[in-house]
Amino acid sequence: MYRASDRVDNDEWVERLREACAELDLDDDALTTATDMFLSEVPDEERSKAATAAASLYAAALVRGQERSQSAVADAMSVSRLSVQQGWKPVLEAAGFSAPTW
């Protein structure tokens, strides 16, 4: 869970998630889930926020049944595919979901 001030403090990242969702043609449910996942796990270090936001977006798309490739999400969020690959499972599990084993 996060505080309202977390959303205000990270408004730039919420906007980047919104833009990436539009680019990837993801719906509002995916955006809301990605935002909640990101704000619940937002790192202290600024340089880590892009990777966490991208991982949150990828995980949210999976949860909402709107799968996109790791590469597509990484491109939309301007991070490496490796950042998404390494980050999505911890974000998903922190949100209370079990990561698929495929």
N, C-alpha and C positions, 0 to 999 in steps of 0.2 A: 504494500500500500504506500501511497505517496501523499504528500501534503500539497495543498493548493499553491503554496509558494514554490514548490518544485516545478510546477507547470509554468509559472511566471518566469522563474530563473532560467528555464530551458526552452523558452518560446521559440528561439531560433531553430532548435532541433525539432520541435513539433512542426514548425513550418516546413522544414526540409523533409520530414516524413510525409506531410500533406502533398508536397510537390512530387515526391517519389511515387506515392500512391497514384496520383493522377497520371504520371508517366507510364506506370505499369498497369494502368487500367484496373486498379483495385477499388473495391467499394468502401463506403463509410464504415462498415463493420470492421474491415481489415485495418483501416486507419485508426479507429478507436482502440482496437486490440493492440496494435503496434505502439500507439502512444502510451497506453497503460503499462505495457511491458517495459518500454523504455524508461518511463518515469519511475517505475518501481525498482529499477536496477541501474539508474543513472550513476555513472562513475564520478568520482571526485575530480579526476584529471581530465582537463579539457580535451587533450589529444586522444583520449579513449572514447569519447562520446560518439564520434562518427561510426566507429565499429560497433558499438553497442546499439545505436539506432538502426543500423543496417541489419544486425542480427535480430533485433526485435521485429523489424519489418518482415524479414524472411519467415520467422517463427509465426508471426500473426497470419501471414498468408497461408501457411500450412494449416493452422488451427481453423481458419475460416473457409478452408476448402478451395482456396484460390491460388494454388501453388504457382510459384514463379521460380526460375532457375536462380541458383546462387549468383551466377554471373550477371544476370539481368538486374537483380537487387543491388549487387555491388556497384554496377555501372550507374544505376539510378541514384545511389547514395554517395558516389565518388569515393569508394573505398576498394580495397582489393577483395577478390573472391575469397582469399584465404581468411580475411577478417570475418566474413560471413560464416564460412565453414567452421571456424574455431569458436565462434560466439553463439550460434543459434541454439545449441542444445542446452547450455547453462541458463540462457534466458528462458527457454521453454520450460525447463524443470523448475526454475525459480517461480514461475507463474502457476505451478502445480500440475503441469502436464508431464506425461512420460514421452520421451523422445522415441520416434519409431526406430526400428532396428534394421531397416533396409539399408 
